[in-house]
Amino acid sequence: MAEEQDILAELEEGEAEGGKGKSPLKLIIMVVLVLALGGGGYFAYLNFFQQAAEEVTEEGPAGPAGEGNKVDSQSQAVASGSPAAAPQQEAIGVMVPLKPFIVNLAGSGGKRFLKVTMTLELNGPGTRPEYNDNTERIIDSVLVLLSSKTFEEVYSVQGKFKLKDEITTRVNRFLLVGHVKDVYFTEFVIQ
């Protein structure tokens, strides 16, 4: 801090004397200050903002207490550092791939479209027959949901998480015995 004040004082003296000999020094000082500010901003981004973005993707859009929040027990055990917490893997449900959905986005006048291919994870094999009985209803419901979305709603990462939650909710309306555990986007293209 004292060095910066000394440098500024020298600059002011140089300007008072006519400033002809101090011009390159002024330029060098300005470049150093800009680089220092840029380095500080980069450091802050890496240490503060990037961690916040990673927390959002781990927690999902609903936050730590929100519904549908899944952080596996293995990552919790690693985070807590307790060796007593045995890593338990959640059983993978039945995966049901859906055919691609291609819809015009709302409010685009037909100029923007969304192509989504997804896989639904059902909670167990007993849910598959119930899903098969309601396939047309489920596809219709997802199609209507996707075509009601605007570009702004599906472009961001948070928008994609929200869309996953909405799809899960809509499909679960048709399933009485089982339920959809999660939705996985295998293709997501916005044009």
Secondary structure, DSSP 8 states (H G I E B T S, - for coil): -HHHHHHHHHHHHHHHTTSSSSHHHHHHHHHHHHHHHHHHHHHHIIIIIHHHHHHHHHH-TT-TTSTT----HHHHHHHHT-TTS--------EEEE---EEEE-TTTTTS-EEEEEEEEEESSTTHHHHHHHTHHHHHHHHHHHHHT--HHHHHSHHHHHHHHHHHHHHHHTT-SS--EEEEEEEEEEE-
